[in-house]
Amino acid sequence: MPRLRRTAAVMSAASAFAALTTVVGPAGPAWARDPLPQRTDQAFQQDCLKTHNAYRARHGVPPLTVDPQLVAYAASRADEITRFEGLNEGHRGLEPGHGENLHWSGSSVAGRMASCKDAVTRWYDGGRTYDYAKPGFSGETGFFTQVVWKSTTRIGCARAAGRGPQWYETYIVCNYTPPGNFSGRFKENVLPPRSR
């Protein structure tokens, strides 16, 4: 059976992306489950940093650095997001001042986990339709624009994985500061790739 993948667009405090949010009552949703185990280690973190910075270099923007506080924040976000099927929780609960990219994949094979390179490549590939002549946000390119956002300087990523109700699931969360995707700031922050 083929692997299933789903990627959520990035959201910052300045962008209200209602299609990815879920409204629940004070007691919380009845469909919440226990969070999946954390699967974040140093090799995963280095994979995230290396892949982000390789794509950022294509656009001539400065490299990111790993922020341990953002890693801890991403781990807490992964705990929350894995309590829901797929990416149904979206960016609900994201603190102001943070950008966020989410990735979910499912497999019928036990122990198979998506790598950070898998997630970041999918986010970056969303930029194939980005129109540099008309810079701005769209749901299809928002994760790409956060990856290459020039003024973002720090990153923290986390991965949680385990057996869900139907699949062996992997969730990857990357948080960014300063966040990207601010209206009116795309032209100076999302630069076209350099010619090779």
MDAnalysis code that builds the backbone (N, CA, C; Angstrom):
import MDAnalysis as mda
import numpy as np

u = mda.Universe.empty(588, n_residues=196, atom_resindex=np.repeat(np.arange(196), 3), trajectory=True)
u.add_TopologyAttr("name", ["N", "CA", "C"] * 196)
u.add_TopologyAttr("resid", np.arange(1, 197))
u.add_TopologyAttr("resname", ["MET", "PRO", "ARG", "LEU", "ARG", "ARG", "THR", "ALA", "ALA", "VAL", "MET", "SER", "ALA", "ALA", "SER", "ALA", "PHE", "ALA", "ALA", "LEU", "THR", "THR", "VAL", "VAL", "GLY", "PRO", "ALA", "GLY", "PRO", "ALA", "TRP", "ALA", "ARG", "ASP", "PRO", "LEU", "PRO", "GLN", "ARG", "THR", "ASP", "GLN", "ALA", "PHE", "GLN", "GLN", "ASP", "CYS", "LEU", "LYS", "THR", "HIS", "ASN", "ALA", "TYR", "ARG", "ALA", "ARG", "HIS", "GLY", "VAL", "PRO", "PRO", "LEU", "THR", "VAL", "ASP", "PRO", "GLN", "LEU", "VAL", "ALA", "TYR", "ALA", "ALA", "SER", "ARG", "ALA", "ASP", "GLU", "ILE", "THR", "ARG", "PHE", "GLU", "GLY", "LEU", "ASN", "GLU", "GLY", "HIS", "ARG", "GLY", "LEU", "GLU", "PRO", "GLY", "HIS", "GLY", "GLU", "ASN", "LEU", "HIS", "TRP", "SER", "GLY", "SER", "SER", "VAL", "ALA", "GLY", "ARG", "MET", "ALA", "SER", "CYS", "LYS", "ASP", "ALA", "VAL", "THR", "ARG", "TRP", "TYR", "ASP", "GLY", "GLY", "ARG", "THR", "TYR", "ASP", "TYR", "ALA", "LYS", "PRO", "GLY", "PHE", "SER", "GLY", "GLU", "THR", "GLY", "PHE", "PHE", "THR", "GLN", "VAL", "VAL", "TRP", "LYS", "SER", "THR", "THR", "ARG", "ILE", "GLY", "CYS", "ALA", "ARG", "ALA", "ALA", "GLY", "ARG", "GLY", "PRO", "GLN", "TRP", "TYR", "GLU", "THR", "TYR", "ILE", "VAL", "CYS", "ASN", "TYR", "THR", "PRO", "PRO", "GLY", "ASN", "PHE", "SER", "GLY", "ARG", "PHE", "LYS", "GLU", "ASN", "VAL", "LEU", "PRO", "PRO", "ARG", "SER", "ARG"])
u.atoms.positions = np.array([
    [0.847, -1.174, 0.000],
    [0.000, 0.000, 0.000],
    [0.891, 1.236, 0.000],
    [0.588, 2.252, -0.785],
    [1.442, 3.435, -0.858],
    [1.356, 4.272, 0.409],
    [2.409, 5.003, 0.636],
    [2.424, 5.939, 1.753],
    [1.496, 7.103, 1.443],
    [0.889, 7.626, 2.469],
    [0.046, 8.803, 2.332],
    [0.797, 9.977, 2.915],
    [0.639, 11.142, 2.294],
    [1.301, 12.344, 2.798],
    [0.333, 13.502, 2.783],
    [0.514, 14.365, 3.742],
    [-0.260, 15.585, 3.775],
    [0.610, 16.656, 4.389],
    [0.614, 17.825, 3.824],
    [1.420, 18.929, 4.336],
    [0.523, 20.123, 4.550],
    [0.687, 20.788, 5.686],
    [-0.088, 22.002, 5.968],
    [0.738, 23.219, 5.625],
    [0.069, 24.247, 5.202],
    [0.749, 25.510, 4.897],
    [1.236, 26.162, 6.189],
    [2.148, 27.078, 6.055],
    [2.696, 27.794, 7.198],
    [1.714, 28.873, 7.643],
    [1.787, 29.202, 8.915],
    [0.962, 30.287, 9.435],
    [1.794, 31.096, 10.404],
    [1.675, 32.382, 10.349],
    [2.307, 33.240, 11.340],
    [1.201, 33.957, 12.085],
    [1.593, 34.696, 13.103],
    [0.597, 35.422, 13.886],
    [-0.149, 36.417, 13.014],
    [0.466, 36.867, 11.925],
    [-0.149, 37.873, 11.071],
    [-1.072, 37.281, 10.029],
    [-1.022, 35.981, 9.811],
    [-1.863, 35.400, 8.771],
    [-2.917, 34.490, 9.381],
    [-4.155, 34.866, 9.210],
    [-5.263, 34.059, 9.712],
    [-5.659, 33.093, 8.622],
    [-5.395, 31.854, 8.827],
    [-5.644, 30.844, 7.803],
    [-6.740, 29.934, 8.323],
    [-7.971, 30.416, 8.234],
    [-9.108, 29.765, 8.871],
    [-9.318, 28.340, 8.396],
    [-8.947, 28.031, 7.170],
    [-9.174, 26.688, 6.648],
    [-8.390, 25.634, 7.424],
    [-7.333, 26.026, 8.135],
    [-6.523, 25.057, 8.859],
    [-6.798, 25.037, 10.351],
    [-7.765, 25.824, 10.809],
    [-8.003, 25.860, 12.242],
    [-9.255, 25.090, 12.601],
    [-9.303, 24.639, 13.823],
    [-10.454, 23.915, 14.330],
    [-10.941, 24.636, 15.571],
    [-12.224, 24.884, 15.648],
    [-12.787, 25.542, 16.816],
    [-13.402, 24.469, 17.701],
    [-13.033, 24.455, 18.971],
    [-13.558, 23.466, 19.902],
    [-14.066, 24.176, 21.147],
    [-14.846, 23.473, 21.894],
    [-15.367, 24.017, 23.137],
    [-14.326, 23.992, 24.240],
    [-14.655, 24.527, 25.410],
    [-13.694, 24.619, 26.506],
    [-13.176, 23.271, 26.982],
    [-13.955, 22.224, 26.851],
    [-13.511, 20.908, 27.316],
    [-12.616, 20.218, 26.295],
    [-12.520, 20.755, 25.083],
    [-11.693, 20.141, 24.049],
    [-12.489, 19.120, 23.250],
    [-11.950, 18.684, 22.142],
    [-12.673, 17.768, 21.276],
    [-12.682, 16.352, 21.829],
    [-13.742, 15.638, 21.548],
    [-13.871, 14.266, 22.020],
    [-12.965, 13.308, 21.258],
    [-12.477, 13.702, 20.095],
    [-11.686, 12.782, 19.276],
    [-10.193, 12.849, 19.565],
    [-9.774, 13.633, 20.537],
    [-8.350, 13.722, 20.864],
    [-7.860, 12.366, 21.371],
    [-6.601, 12.058, 21.092],
    [-5.984, 10.800, 21.509],
    [-4.670, 11.122, 22.241],
    [-4.009, 10.105, 22.770],
    [-2.704, 10.310, 23.396],
    [-1.698, 10.733, 22.341],
    [-0.737, 11.614, 22.698],
    [0.270, 12.017, 21.718],
    [1.174, 10.848, 21.348],
    [1.714, 10.897, 20.150],
    [2.662, 9.872, 19.709],
    [4.032, 10.146, 20.319],
    [4.875, 9.120, 20.435],
    [6.206, 9.315, 21.038],
    [7.090, 10.267, 20.234],
    [7.907, 11.023, 20.963],
    [8.879, 11.913, 20.325],
    [9.978, 11.082, 19.661],
    [10.360, 11.488, 18.449],
    [11.425, 10.815, 17.700],
    [12.423, 11.847, 17.182],
    [12.719, 12.829, 18.011],
    [13.646, 13.895, 17.644],
    [15.001, 13.584, 18.257],
    [16.036, 13.599, 17.441],
    [17.393, 13.427, 17.940],
    [18.314, 14.395, 17.197],
    [19.584, 14.369, 17.532],
    [20.540, 15.299, 16.933],
    [20.645, 15.112, 15.423],
    [20.627, 13.870, 14.949],
    [20.721, 13.620, 13.504],
    [19.515, 14.216, 12.776],
    [18.335, 14.074, 13.368],
    [17.127, 14.671, 12.775],
    [17.268, 16.187, 12.713],
    [17.712, 16.801, 13.806],
    [17.848, 18.255, 13.859],
    [18.846, 18.757, 12.810],
    [19.962, 18.028, 12.650],
    [20.959, 18.417, 11.650],
    [20.418, 18.250, 10.230],
    [19.613, 17.203, 10.004],
    [18.970, 17.007, 8.703],
    [18.058, 18.197, 8.387],
    [17.308, 18.648, 9.374],
    [16.414, 19.801, 9.187],
    [17.203, 21.049, 8.824],
    [18.248, 21.312, 9.597],
    [19.046, 22.514, 9.377],
    [19.731, 22.472, 8.012],
    [20.365, 21.366, 7.703],
    [21.092, 21.226, 6.439],
    [20.158, 21.384, 5.240],
    [18.988, 20.752, 5.298],
    [18.061, 20.820, 4.164],
    [17.496, 22.228, 4.002],
    [17.083, 22.853, 5.091],
    [16.600, 24.237, 5.008],
    [17.668, 25.148, 4.405],
    [18.881, 25.052, 4.924],
    [19.930, 25.972, 4.486],
    [20.363, 25.727, 3.044],
    [20.279, 24.496, 2.570],
    [20.581, 24.227, 1.160],
    [19.564, 24.920, 0.257],
    [18.284, 24.857, 0.618],
    [17.255, 25.529, -0.180],
    [17.366, 27.049, -0.057],
    [17.681, 27.535, 1.123],
    [17.831, 28.979, 1.310],
    [19.004, 29.517, 0.492],
    [20.080, 28.748, 0.401],
    [21.246, 29.172, -0.390],
    [20.876, 29.343, -1.865],
    [19.958, 28.533, -2.354],
    [19.500, 28.679, -3.752],
    [18.900, 30.054, -4.010],
    [18.371, 30.665, -2.948],
    [17.712, 31.965, -3.077],
    [18.575, 33.107, -2.555],
    [19.808, 32.790, -2.199],
    [20.736, 33.826, -1.751],
    [20.368, 34.474, -0.439],
    [19.743, 33.719, 0.470],
    [19.377, 34.275, 1.772],
    [20.228, 33.627, 2.862],
    [20.411, 34.313, 3.985],
    [21.292, 33.796, 5.041],
    [20.814, 32.455, 5.611],
    [21.756, 31.651, 6.094],
    [21.386, 30.363, 6.698],
    [20.694, 30.557, 8.048],
    [19.947, 29.556, 8.436],
    [19.285, 29.528, 9.737],
    [20.218, 28.908, 10.774],
    [19.946, 29.164, 12.037],
    [20.625, 28.480, 13.132],
    [19.568, 27.790, 13.993],
    [19.961, 26.685, 14.623],
    [19.045, 25.957, 15.502],
    [18.976, 26.676, 16.846],
    [17.762, 26.896, 17.311],
    [17.512, 27.518, 18.607],
    [16.931, 26.447, 19.531],
    [17.643, 26.069, 20.604],
    [17.143, 25.025, 21.505],
    [15.749, 25.314, 22.077],
    [15.431, 26.593, 22.317],
    [14.091, 26.923, 22.809],
    [13.034, 26.632, 21.749],
    [13.369, 26.869, 20.475],
    [12.425, 26.547, 19.405],
    [12.282, 25.037, 19.221],
    [13.357, 24.298, 19.447],
    [13.268, 22.833, 19.389],
    [12.287, 22.344, 20.459],
    [12.411, 22.869, 21.677],
    [11.499, 22.489, 22.760],
    [10.065, 22.896, 22.430],
    [9.907, 24.077, 21.845],
    [8.569, 24.528, 21.466],
    [7.981, 23.625, 20.380],
    [8.797, 23.274, 19.380],
    [8.332, 22.385, 18.306],
    [7.923, 21.025, 18.872],
    [8.666, 20.527, 19.867],
    [8.309, 19.253, 20.498],
    [6.956, 19.352, 21.197],
    [6.702, 20.479, 21.868],
    [5.398, 20.653, 22.527],
    [4.281, 20.764, 21.498],
    [4.572, 21.425, 20.377],
    [3.578, 21.519, 19.297],
    [3.305, 20.132, 18.703],
    [4.351, 19.330, 18.520],
    [4.163, 17.974, 17.991],
    [3.296, 17.151, 18.934],
    [3.517, 17.280, 20.250],
    [2.671, 16.574, 21.212],
    [1.202, 16.946, 21.026],
    [0.946, 18.230, 20.836],
    [-0.446, 18.683, 20.672],
    [-1.021, 18.219, 19.331],
    [-0.277, 18.388, 18.275],
    [-0.788, 18.089, 16.931],
    [-1.033, 16.595, 16.741],
    [-0.195, 15.730, 17.344],
    [-0.372, 14.282, 17.171],
    [-1.567, 13.738, 17.938],
    [-2.172, 14.565, 18.747],
    [-3.384, 14.129, 19.457],
    [-4.593, 14.063, 18.531],
    [-4.421, 14.508, 17.291],
    [-5.521, 14.553, 16.332],
    [-5.133, 13.805, 15.059],
    [-6.095, 13.269, 14.388],
    [-5.868, 12.505, 13.156],
    [-5.304, 13.406, 12.060],
    [-4.267, 12.923, 11.364],
    [-3.681, 13.693, 10.264],
    [-3.258, 15.061, 10.756],
    [-3.617, 16.077, 9.993],
    [-3.291, 17.449, 10.409],
    [-4.558, 18.217, 10.761],
    [-5.523, 17.513, 11.339],
    [-6.802, 18.146, 11.665],
    [-6.680, 19.272, 12.673],
    [-5.648, 19.255, 13.493],
    [-5.481, 20.319, 14.479],
    [-4.931, 21.584, 13.831],
    [-4.263, 21.444, 12.681],
    [-3.726, 22.605, 11.986],
    [-2.815, 23.426, 12.879],
    [-2.941, 24.736, 12.794],
    [-2.080, 25.647, 13.545],
    [-2.765, 26.189, 14.799],
    [-3.851, 25.556, 15.210],
    [-4.560, 25.992, 16.403],
    [-3.603, 25.953, 17.587],
    [-3.545, 27.026, 18.340],
    [-2.692, 27.085, 19.516],
    [-1.295, 27.621, 19.249],
    [-0.973, 27.952, 18.002],
    [0.346, 28.502, 17.688],
    [0.515, 29.853, 18.366],
    [1.598, 29.998, 19.108],
    [1.842, 31.255, 19.818],
    [2.247, 32.360, 18.848],
    [1.829, 33.591, 19.107],
    [2.271, 34.715, 18.283],
    [3.798, 34.797, 18.270],
    [4.333, 35.246, 17.154],
    [5.779, 35.379, 17.031],
    [6.483, 34.154, 16.493],
    [5.706, 33.129, 16.113],
    [6.276, 31.896, 15.577],
    [5.671, 31.594, 14.207],
    [6.528, 31.251, 13.247],
    [6.061, 30.662, 12.001],
    [6.053, 29.153, 12.185],
    [5.298, 28.443, 11.356],
    [5.198, 26.995, 11.534],
    [4.904, 26.293, 10.218],
    [5.630, 25.219, 9.980],
    [5.334, 24.293, 8.889],
    [5.045, 22.934, 9.502],
    [4.036, 22.247, 8.975],
    [3.625, 20.931, 9.466],
    [3.676, 19.913, 8.343],
    [4.024, 18.685, 8.702],
    [4.048, 17.588, 7.732],
    [3.520, 16.332, 8.417],
    [2.694, 15.578, 7.712],
    [2.200, 14.286, 8.181],
    [2.417, 13.270, 7.089],
    [2.841, 12.083, 7.467],
    [2.879, 10.971, 6.515],
    [2.446, 9.716, 7.241],
    [1.875, 8.809, 6.486],
    [1.438, 7.538, 7.038],
    [1.964, 6.399, 6.195],
    [2.215, 5.270, 6.825],
    [2.740, 4.108, 6.133],
    [2.134, 2.855, 6.738],
    [2.031, 1.819, 5.940],
    [1.581, 0.533, 6.457],
    [2.753, -0.273, 7.018],
    [3.973, 0.250, 6.901],
    [5.183, -0.440, 7.334],
    [5.596, 0.053, 8.721],
    [5.687, -0.850, 9.674],
    [6.097, -0.488, 11.032],
    [7.523, 0.056, 11.026],
    [7.747, 1.097, 11.825],
    [9.086, 1.645, 11.981],
    [9.529, 2.600, 10.886],
    [8.757, 2.757, 9.838],
    [9.138, 3.696, 8.770],
    [8.743, 5.103, 9.181],
    [9.726, 5.988, 9.235],
    [9.473, 7.384, 9.609],
    [9.951, 8.293, 8.487],
    [9.202, 9.345, 8.252],
    [9.641, 10.370, 7.299],
    [10.856, 11.086, 7.888],
    [11.763, 11.496, 7.014],
    [12.908, 12.296, 7.450],
    [12.550, 13.766, 7.351],
    [13.368, 14.601, 7.968],
    [13.140, 16.036, 7.836],
    [13.352, 16.455, 6.383],
    [14.306, 15.839, 5.707],
    [14.527, 16.157, 4.294],
    [13.259, 15.899, 3.481],
    [12.544, 14.799, 3.777],
    [11.272, 14.517, 3.092],
    [10.307, 15.683, 3.253],
    [10.143, 16.149, 4.491],
    [9.187, 17.221, 4.772],
    [9.615, 18.529, 4.122],
    [10.869, 18.931, 4.321],
    [11.319, 20.226, 3.810],
    [11.295, 20.233, 2.279],
    [11.630, 19.115, 1.665],
    [11.567, 19.036, 0.197],
    [10.140, 19.230, -0.291],
    [9.176, 18.630, 0.388],
    [7.762, 18.828, -0.003],
    [7.348, 20.278, 0.191],
    [7.770, 20.890, 1.279],
    [7.437, 22.304, 1.501],
    [8.068, 23.167, 0.414],
    [9.314, 22.910, 0.120],
    [10.009, 23.705, -0.890],
    [9.388, 23.500, -2.272],
    [9.038, 22.267, -2.611],
    [8.435, 21.982, -3.918],
    [7.116, 22.719, -4.124],
    [6.466, 23.133, -3.047],
    [5.250, 23.936, -3.165],
    [5.503, 25.285, -3.808],
    [6.760, 25.690, -3.901],
    [7.106, 26.974, -4.504],
    [7.165, 26.960, -6.021],
    [6.942, 25.813, -6.629],
    [6.985, 25.736, -8.096],
    [5.977, 26.673, -8.749],
    [4.891, 26.959, -8.065],
    [3.859, 27.834, -8.634],
    [3.934, 29.262, -8.086],
    [4.949, 29.563, -7.272],
    [5.051, 30.904, -6.702],
    [5.346, 31.912, -7.803],
    [4.599, 33.009, -7.798],
    [4.743, 34.052, -8.817],
    [5.551, 35.209, -8.236],
    [6.843, 35.262, -8.592],
    [7.714, 36.318, -8.070],
    [7.317, 37.694, -8.595],
    [6.607, 37.735, -9.719],
    [6.149, 39.015, -10.274],
    [4.955, 39.566, -9.487],
    [4.239, 38.685, -8.775],
    [3.098, 39.088, -7.951],
    [3.270, 38.460, -6.572],
    [4.249, 38.936, -5.793],
    [4.546, 38.298, -4.514],
    [3.394, 38.413, -3.523],
    [3.202, 37.335, -2.777],
    [2.154, 37.323, -1.766],
    [1.908, 35.924, -1.248],
    [0.979, 35.820, -0.312],
    [0.679, 34.544, 0.334],
    [-0.394, 33.780, -0.429],
    [-0.225, 32.466, -0.479],
    [-1.297, 31.561, -0.896],
    [-1.145, 30.272, -0.099],
    [-2.230, 29.548, 0.034],
    [-2.202, 28.286, 0.760],
    [-1.295, 27.254, 0.122],
    [-1.129, 27.336, -1.191],
    [-0.288, 26.369, -1.899],
    [1.198, 26.653, -1.732],
    [1.577, 27.906, -1.499],
    [2.996, 28.265, -1.455],
    [3.459, 28.761, -0.093],
    [2.580, 28.821, 0.892],
    [2.931, 29.390, 2.191],
    [4.034, 28.651, 2.923],
    [4.096, 27.329, 2.791],
    [5.157, 26.576, 3.445],
    [6.494, 26.840, 2.759],
    [6.483, 26.962, 1.416],
    [7.699, 27.301, 0.667],
    [8.229, 28.667, 1.082],
    [7.339, 29.667, 1.130],
    [7.800, 31.019, 1.439],
    [8.384, 31.105, 2.848],
    [7.863, 30.303, 3.800],
    [8.465, 30.298, 5.135],
    [9.861, 29.680, 5.102],
    [10.066, 28.631, 4.325],
    [11.384, 27.997, 4.241],
    [12.440, 28.994, 3.772],
    [12.112, 29.822, 2.771],
    [13.111, 30.720, 2.175],
    [12.990, 32.170, 2.648],
    [12.122, 32.448, 3.617],
    [11.876, 33.820, 4.096],
    [13.185, 34.428, 4.606],
    [13.626, 35.481, 3.966],
    [14.951, 36.052, 4.217],
    [15.166, 36.496, 5.654],
    [14.200, 37.147, 6.267],
    [14.420, 37.711, 7.601],
    [14.283, 36.688, 8.727],
    [13.872, 35.463, 8.427],
    [13.856, 34.415, 9.447],
    [15.299, 34.009, 9.732],
    [15.644, 33.879, 11.004],
    [17.028, 33.568, 11.375],
    [17.191, 32.277, 12.181],
    [16.130, 31.851, 12.883],
    [16.264, 30.700, 13.767],
    [15.173, 29.670, 13.507],
    [15.508, 28.423, 13.810],
    [14.592, 27.312, 13.557],
    [14.689, 26.297, 14.686],
    [13.598, 25.595, 14.907],
    [13.565, 24.440, 15.803],
    [12.558, 23.461, 15.249],
    [12.937, 22.214, 15.133],
    [12.057, 21.197, 14.552],
    [11.934, 20.007, 15.495],
    [10.837, 19.281, 15.355],
    [10.605, 18.085, 16.157],
    [9.845, 17.064, 15.314],
    [10.007, 15.796, 15.705],
    [9.306, 14.712, 15.018],
    [8.695, 13.798, 16.074],
    [7.458, 13.399, 15.818],
    [6.782, 12.404, 16.650],
    [6.258, 11.328, 15.707],
    [6.371, 10.080, 16.131],
    [5.961, 8.990, 15.236],
    [5.521, 7.789, 16.055],
    [4.624, 7.016, 15.467],
    [4.160, 5.799, 16.119],
    [2.929, 5.263, 15.426],
    [2.319, 4.280, 16.054],
    [1.143, 3.615, 15.489],
    [-0.102, 4.441, 15.769],
    [-0.762, 4.887, 14.696],
    [-2.044, 5.551, 14.814],
    [-3.152, 4.533, 14.637],
    [-4.405, 4.971, 14.548],
    [-5.524, 4.040, 14.405],
    [-5.484, 3.234, 13.102],
    [-4.933, 3.829, 12.036],
    [-4.917, 3.142, 10.740],
    [-3.523, 2.964, 10.167],
    [-2.581, 3.849, 10.523],
    [-1.261, 3.881, 9.893],
    [-0.173, 4.026, 10.935],
    [1.044, 3.738, 10.523],
    [2.220, 4.172, 11.267],
    [2.460, 5.603, 10.810],
    [2.307, 6.537, 11.725],
    [2.280, 7.956, 11.376],
    [3.557, 8.674, 11.792],
    [3.944, 9.672, 10.987],
    [5.044, 10.573, 11.330],
    [4.541, 12.001, 11.214],
    [4.779, 12.781, 12.240],
    [4.463, 14.206, 12.252],
    [5.771, 14.968, 12.385],
    [5.970, 15.972, 11.547],
    [7.143, 16.831, 11.639],
    [6.661, 18.270, 11.778],
    [7.201, 18.952, 12.779],
    [6.856, 20.344, 13.050],
    [8.143, 21.160, 13.020],
    [8.161, 22.226, 12.230],
    [9.263, 23.186, 12.274],
    [8.698, 24.548, 12.633],
    [9.312, 25.173, 13.622],
    [8.929, 26.519, 14.038],
    [10.061, 27.486, 13.722],
    [9.693, 28.726, 13.382],
    [10.623, 29.716, 12.864],
    [10.447, 31.050, 13.583],
    [11.577, 31.745, 13.813],
    [11.527, 33.129, 14.276],
    [12.621, 33.926, 13.585],
    [12.402, 35.184, 13.341],
    [11.083, 35.791, 13.232],
    [10.241, 35.060, 12.180],
    [8.935, 35.027, 12.353],
    [8.092, 34.304, 11.404],
    [8.036, 34.980, 10.042],
    [7.703, 34.206, 9.041],
    [7.541, 34.744, 7.689],
    [6.078, 34.942, 7.350],
    [5.850, 35.163, 6.073],
    [4.506, 35.286, 5.501],
    [3.726, 36.487, 6.024],
    [4.417, 37.621, 6.136],
    [3.747, 38.855, 6.512],
    [3.315, 39.604, 5.261],
    [2.062, 39.969, 5.227],
    [1.514, 40.720, 4.099],
    [2.327, 41.990, 3.856],
    [2.629, 42.262, 2.588],
    [3.376, 43.446, 2.213],
    [4.881, 43.301, 2.310],
    [5.374, 42.133, 2.767],
    [6.816, 41.948, 2.932],
    [7.375, 40.806, 2.080],
    [6.588, 40.307, 1.157],
    [7.021, 39.160, 0.360],
    [8.131, 39.521, -0.631],
    [8.038, 40.674, -1.261],
    [8.998, 41.031, -2.312],
    [10.424, 41.038, -1.790],
    [10.649, 41.605, -0.598],
    [12.018, 41.682, -0.079],
    [12.456, 40.427, 0.674],
    [11.516, 39.505, 0.943],
    [11.861, 38.308, 1.713],
    [11.803, 36.996, 0.941],
    [11.121, 36.968, -0.182],
    [11.058, 35.753, -1.004],
    [11.723, 36.078, -2.336],
    [13.005, 35.776, -2.409],
    [13.804, 36.131, -3.576],
    [13.801, 34.988, -4.584],
    [13.838, 35.309, -5.865],
    [13.880, 34.244, -6.868],
    [15.157, 33.431, -6.735],
    [15.130, 32.167, -7.153],
    [16.352, 31.372, -7.086],
    [17.425, 31.960, -7.977],
    [18.666, 31.810, -7.533],
    [19.786, 32.292, -8.340],
    [19.956, 31.369, -9.540],
    [20.358, 31.947, -10.662],
    [20.593, 31.112, -11.844],
    [21.805, 30.226, -11.586],
    [21.755, 29.037, -12.135],
    [22.822, 28.059, -11.874],
    [23.916, 28.156, -12.891],
])
